[in-house]
């Protein structure tokens, strides 16, 4: 679900009022439910990948909390990091490595030996992988108390505003907010809507307009002068920003 879509607008108009109507003990459940829906709109099977990362780091977080031996705690942290890197590496870099191996001398038939992944990269995989992994790192270092509620921890990883595009949030800044009653404030709503409107302008008016020229130049760089190429590189920087 794209943030700059009518679908998201309808989604947001429903999510926010219901959130403030619900009591505190149900608010985090509501946010988890709508976050799952938000992510499943693209491909519901990707929830399985996300669920695997959540299960690994929730379990490792409990292990780090209860373990007293430094070597055991280091082993648990290593398990979290390696597991997350394995998930990320398989889905994001599997085809990349095979493609490079195929071009190595004597390995031209590698593509006939190994199968390329034919599925699209799960959206936001890097963001929610590092978000989940950062929790275990913080628990290992002791600044972050372990989150014993598995559903609240799941919400920390899956919170829809930062699930697909970040930022990668520190656990202590986000987790505690799910346990505090957030009172409705018209001033906060106004400030939030203004921030969203400005972000939409930067995306739809500035970034998408720059992309028209950037895509044209990158598609046929030989057809443009040096100045045109430099301009496209500058435009691309602002487009990504």
Secondary structure, DSSP 8 states (H G I E B T S, - for coil): --TTSHHHHHHHHHHHHHHHHS-HHHHHHHHHHHHHHHHHTT-TTHHHHHHHHHHHHHHHHHHHHH---HHHHHHHHHHHHHHHHHHHHHHHHHHHHHHHHHTSTT-TTHHHHS----S---TTHHHHHHHHHHHHHHHHHTSS-----HHHHHHHHH-HHHHTT-----HHHHGGGGGS-----HHHHHHHHHHHHHHHIIIIIIIHHHHHHHHHHHH-GGGS-HHHHHHHHHHHHHHH-
